[in-house]
Amino acid sequence: MQHETLLKTDDRTIAVKAEKDGKFTVNSSAWDDRKTILADQVLELRWVEGQVHLLRRAKTPLGAPSAPDPGEDDFSFDDEA
């Protein structure tokens, strides 16, 4: 899994809840169901052309950025421990 775009929005409230065994859930009024982020995945927020993009992707080694979506600004952020 390179990444999955979960949400592109100008204005949303997002709630994050820690679950047992290293997982967490993310909820937004834009979805019918919560999204689960597994222990081997990360949730990534990006600012792209005036919108917030919310992505789910596999963890990468510290300092290795994920590839941007086509048309995205070339921003990259390191995973934080």
NORZI-V406416 format. One line per field, one symbol per residue. phi: phi as a letter, one per 30 degrees, with the letter a starting at -180 (. if undefined). burial: b if it has 9 or more other ideal C-beta (glycine too) atoms within 8 Angstrom, else e. Layout:
# NORZI-V406416
phi = ???
burial = ???
This chain:
# NORZI-V406416
phi = .dabdcabacabcbcbbdcdhicbcbbbddcdbdcccddcbbcbcbcbhibcccbcbddceejcdddddeidddcbbddcd
burial = eebebebebeebebebeeeeeebbbbbbeebeeebbbeeebbbbebbbeebbbbbbbbeeeeeeebebeeebeeeeeebee
